[in-house]
């Protein structure tokens, strides 16, 4: 058996190897330093993420390379999403540092779990096999479950972690059962092999459609789409705010990649089935997310329901790739969904960044009242939050407007005009709860007059985050062109 072993090409997995090696180094370093030197762990974590970004960028050649017995793929899509992933994780670490330090939660395990969650997301993004998708998903999920329970003295965080763990285990079971049915129908778990079996007509389509239902259910849970959204509001509200920031940002990129690899790359021949499923998920998510968010007074819970509606819009783009028609329309639809995912991560990171900025030792700015009079306390950061809220509401000319516009255009091109009109109507309803935050910041008297204290690097990065939301709205073509090109070279 050993004579038949083929050494895999390790060049495409250099970023993953580097990250895993550095995580082991940071584990050892953290064991020997005291609590007063926790900045070393934080610095090494940031250095690791920057190193991964440099390696990914320098090894990016646009070629599609498969390795580890066709279980791992390195293509332009994976490289682009990984660069976005590193960027969002760097933002998470910097935004979180002051909040965690003020509560003595900046422990070594936080940074290690962040790195292992990143590794899981990297594997998900580059997975070319159902098994590697599942391994990446579980590595990410288990790290996130532990992170939600990071504050062991908080009953709220413990309850959120338990809910997340139980429902996450159920969703993983659904996904795994769907994968087993795909294997039973096609005889392979390779994404390319499944696509080939479907194309040649040698797969049992009845069994595959049943498996597809479970796979779409698993994907919908990870995205937080209705009716698999039950965990989202409770986990967002119960988790420590830096962990909510993490869950609300980077995993959406990995979940998008998982959906694209499995549905478009592997099960495209069954598109007429999964497009109908995604259509129902998208419509329900947009409706329930926007309606439920109106009633919320906790901003983390409000943003949780907002996330549900945003994921509905992303699914709207993903299900608009027309079958049997011009490939150009399919590419536009998938690139619009990818653009929406990146734009959402950018907006979500900024929104939770402002919440962390307003929090201080012994006090969390979790309620809408905490934003009252922010313009009087800090006109600049009120303007940053204004840009993010306008962008999430889809007000021109911010990145959120063009993200929604591109998705709706793809839906109209695919013939879903009624669904596009429905989405626009609920976007108008949803604008209420975003504009309510703006009203509180600019027209109400401040409840808390305490000065806003934050490190210079957080202030700079948050300012940059707000500026990016505005600039990518004024110049949307740059990001959209990157998404389209990455997909074009990878599909």
N, C-alpha and C positions, 0 to 999 in steps of 0.2 A: 504493500500500500504506500509506503514511504517513497518508493521509487517513482510513483505516479504524481507525487506532490509537485505542484508548479509554484515557484516563488512568486507572490503577487507583486505587481508594480507598485512600489511605495511612494513614488513621486506625487501622484494625485492626492495622497492623504497626508502630506507633510504638515499642513496646518493643524489637522487633528492630532497628529503625533506630537507636535510642538506643544499644543495646549495641554494634552494629557501629561506630558513630561513636566511642564511648568506647574501643573496642579499638584503633582507629587512633590516637587521642590518646595512649593509654597506651604504644603502640609508639614514638611519637615522644618522649614524656617519658622513657621508660626508656633511650632511646639517648643522652640527654644527662646522665643522673645517674650517679654513681659507685656502686660496690658497697656503700658504706657508707650509702647513702640508699635502699636497696631497699624500705624501709618505705613510701615514697611510692607505689611501684607497687602494693604490697599494699593500701594505703589506697584508692587510686583504683579498684582492682578491687572492693573491698567497696562503695565508693560507687556504682559502676556497677550492681551487683546490687541494692542497696537502691533505686536510682533506677528500675530496671526493675520492681521490686515495686510501688513507688508508682504508676508509670504504669499498670501492669496493673490495680491496684486502683481507681484513679480513673477509668479508662475502662471499667470493667466495668458493663455495663447489662443483661446477661441476654439480649440479642438475638443471633440467629444471623446473622452478616454474612459473605458470601463476597466475595473480591476477587482480583485478579490472574488474571482469566479462570477463576474458580472453582477456583483451585489452593490457596488459603489460606482457612481459616475461623477466625473469631473467635466462639467461643461460651463458655458458662459452664464447660463441661468443660475447654476449653483454658485459660481464665483460672485455674481452680482448680489444675490440674496445674502451670501455670507458676509460680504462687505457691509451691507446694510445692517446685518445682525451684529457685527462687531461694533459698529457705530452706536447702535441702540444700547448695547450692553455697557459700553464706555459711559454713555449718558446716565444709565441706571446707577452705575457705581459712583459717579461723581455727585449726582443728585442726592443719593442716599447717605453719603458719608456723614454729614453734619447731624442729620436726624438720628442715625444709629448711635453716633458717639454721644449725643446728649442723653440717650437712654441706656448706655452701657450695653448696647446690642451689636457693636461693631466687632464681633468675634471672628476668629479665623474660619469657623465653619460657614459663616455667611458667604465669605469670598470664595471658598472652595465649592460650595453648592452652586453659586452663580457660575463658576467655571464649568462644573459638570453639567449644569443645565444648558450652557452654551454648546458644550460638546454634543449633547443629545440633539440639539437643534441643528447643528452642523451635519450630523449623520442623517437626520430626517431630510434635510435639503438636498443631500447628495445620494440619497437612497435610490437604487435601481432594482430593488428586490423587496418583496413584501416583508421578508424577515428583517432586513436592515431598517426598513421604515418602523417596524414594531420595536426593535431594539433602541433606536434613537428616541422614539416616542416615550418609551418607559424610562429611559435615562433622564429625559427632560422632566417627565411627570413626577417621578419619585423625588427629584431634587426640588421641584416646586412644592410638593406636599410638605416636605421638611421645612422649607423656607417660610411657608404660611404659618407654621407652628414655632417659628424662631423665638417669639416672645412667650416663653413657657409660663410666665406669671399672668398672662392675659387669658381669661376664660373665653373671650370673644374670638381670639386668634386660634385657640385650641378647637373650639366648635367649628370654625371655618375650615380648619385643616381636616377635621374628621369628615365633614360633609364633602369636601373636595376629594379626599382619598376614596371614600365609599363610592361616590358617583363616578369618579375617574376609573376605578377598578371595573365598575359595571360597563362603562364605555369601552375600555380596553378589551373586555370580554366580547362585546358585540363586534368590535373590529376584528378580533382574532377569529371569531366564528365565521365572519364574512370571508376572511382570507382563506380559511380552511375549505369553504365551499368553492372558492375560485380555484384552489389547488385540485379539489376533487373533479371539477369540470374541465380543467385544462391540463392537469398533470405537471404544472410548473408554478413556481412562485416568482420567477423572474418577470419584471414588468414588460420587457421586450418579448419574452416568450409567451406571455398571456396575450399580448397584442397580436402576435403572429398566429397563435392558435385560433383566435377569433376571426382573423382575416382569412385564414384557410378554411374556416367553417368546421373545424374538428372538435370544437368545444360544445358542451351541453348548455345551450343558452337558457333553458328553464332554471337549472341549478344556479347558473351565473347571475341571473336576475335576482334570485333570492339572496345570494351572497352580496350582491350590489346593495340591497336594502340595508344590510347590516354594516357594510363599509361606509355608506353615506351617513348612517346614524352615528358611527364613530367619529367621522370627520366633523359632522355637525356639532357633536359634543365639544370637541377640541376648539372649535370656532366660537362656541357659545350661541349657536343659532336655535331659534324656537322650533320644536318643543323640547330641545335638549339644553335649555338655558338655565335650569333651576339653580345650578351652582353659582352662576356668575354674580348676581347681586350680593349674596351672602358672603362669598369669598372676597369680593372686592371690598366690602364694608368691614369684614372681620379681620382680614390680614393686615399686618403692619403696612403703612402707606408705601414704603419703598418696595415691598413685595408686590403690592397692588400695581405699582408702576411697572415692575418687571413682567407680571402676568399680562398686563394690558398692552404691552408693546412687542417685544421680540418674538414670543411664541406665535403671534399671528402670521409672521413671515414663514415660520416653519410649517404651520398648519396649511397655509396657502400652497407651499411647495409640495406638501404631502397630498393635498387634494389634486393638484395639477399632475403630479407623477402618476397617481393611481387612476384617476378618472380619464385624463386626456391622453397620457402616454400609454397606459395599460388597457383601459376599458373604453376606448373611443368608439369602438364598433357598437357599444351599447349606449351611446350618447342620447338616443331618443328616450331611453328610460331614465338615466340619471339627470338629464336636463329637466324633466318633469318634476323629479324629486327636489332638485335644487330650486326650482321655481316656487314650489310650495313653501320650502324653508325660507326663501328670500322674502316672499310676500308676508308670511307670518312674523318674521323677525323685524321687518321694517315697521309693521303695524304695532305689534306689542311693545317693541323697544321704545318707540316714540311716545306711545300713549302712557305707558307705565312710568317713564322718566318724568313726566309732568308733575306727578304726585309726590316726588321725592324731595325731602329737605336735607338729606345727607348727600353731599356732593360726590362722594365716592360711589354711593349707590346710584345716583343720577347718571354718573359716567358709565356705570356698569350697564344700565339699560340702554344708554347711548351706544355702547360697544355692540350690543345685540343688534341695534338698527344698522350700524355701520357694516357689520358682518353680513347683514342681509343685502346691502348694496354690493358688497364684494362678490357674494354668490350670484347676484344678478348679472354681473359681468362674466362670471365663470360659466353660467348656464346659457349665455348668449352666443357661444361659438356655434355657428350654423352647421348642420350636418348635411353632407352631400351638395353643398353650395360652394361659393368661391372661398378658397382657403384664406384669402385676404381678410374676409370678415371674421373668421375664426381667430386669426392672429390679433386683429384689433380688439376683439372681445377679451381674450386672455391677457393681452398687455394692459387693457383698461383695468382688469381685476387686479393685476400685479401692481399697477400704478396706485390703485386705491389702497392696497395693503400697505405700501411704503408710505403713502400720504397719511394714512390713519396712524401708523406707528409714530410718525413725526408729530402729529397733533396730540396724540395721547401722552407721549413723553413730556411735551410742553405743559399740558394741563396738570398732570400729576407733579411735575416739577414746581409749578407755582404753589400747589397745595403744600408740598414739602418746604418751600421757601417761607410760607406764612406760619408753619409749625415751629415750635420751640420746645425746650425741655419742659416736660410736664403738661404740654398743651398741644393738641392736634387740631389743625384747621380743617375739620371734616364737614362742617355745616355751612349752608349757604350764607347764614348770618356772618360768618367769619370773613366774607368777602365785602361786607358793607364798608363803603368809604375807602376802598383800597387806593383809589386815585389820589386821595388826600395824603395817604401814607407814603405812596411810591408811584408817581405818575408813570414812570417807565415800565414797571412790572404790571401795572394796570393795563397799559397799552399792549404788552405781550399777551396777557390773558384775553384782552379784547380781540386781538388777531386770531388767537386759537379758537375762541368761542365762535367768532364770525366764520372761521374756516370750517369748523365742525357743522355749523348750521348751513353751509353751502352758499355763503354770501360772496358775490364777486368782489374783488379779484384776489382770492386767497386759494391756497392749494386744494382745500376741500371742495371748492366750487368746481374746479376743473376735474377733480377725481370723480365727483358725482356726474358731471356733464359727460365725461368720456364713457362711463358705465351706462348711462341712460341712452347715449347715442348708439352704443353697441346693442342694447336691448331693442331699440327702434329698428336698427338694421336687420336684426334677427326676426322682426315681425311682431315683437311683444309691445305694441304701442299702448294697449290698455294697462299693462303692468308698469310701463314707464310713467304714464299719467298718474297711476296710483302711488308710485314712489315719490313723485313730485308733490302730490297733495300731502302725503305724510311727512315729507321734509318740511313743508310749511308749518304743519302742526308742531313738529320737533323744534323748529326755530324758536318757539316760545320759551322753552326751558334754557336754551343757550343765551338768549337775549335777556332773560331774567337775571343771569349772573352779571351781565354788562350793566344792567340797570342798578343792581346793588352796589357795584363798584363805583359808579359815577354819580348816582343821584341820592344815595342814602348816607347818613352820617356814620362815621366809623364807631363800632362798638368797642374795639380794642385799639388803643393808641400806642401800644408797645412798638418800639423800633424794629424794623425787619433786619435780622442779623443773618448773614450767610457768608460763606467763604468766597473770595474773589473768583476762583475758578468756576464755582457754581453760578455766580451772577453772570459771568462772561458766557458760559455755555447756555444758560437759559435765555440770555439775550440773543445769542446766535440761533437758538431753537425758534424763537419767535420771529426773528428776521427771515429764517429759512421758510417758515409757513407763508410769510408775505411774498418773498422773492420767487419761490416756486409757483406762486399764484400768478405773478406778473410775467414770469418766463417759464410756462409749464412744459414747453417743448423739450427742454434739456432732459428732464427726468423721464418723460414719456418716450422719447427717442431711445434712451438707454434700456428701458423695459422692453420696447418693441424689438430692438436689436438683439438683446440677450435671448429673447424667446425665438426669434427668427433663426439664430445660430444654434439653437438647442432642440427645437421641435422636430 
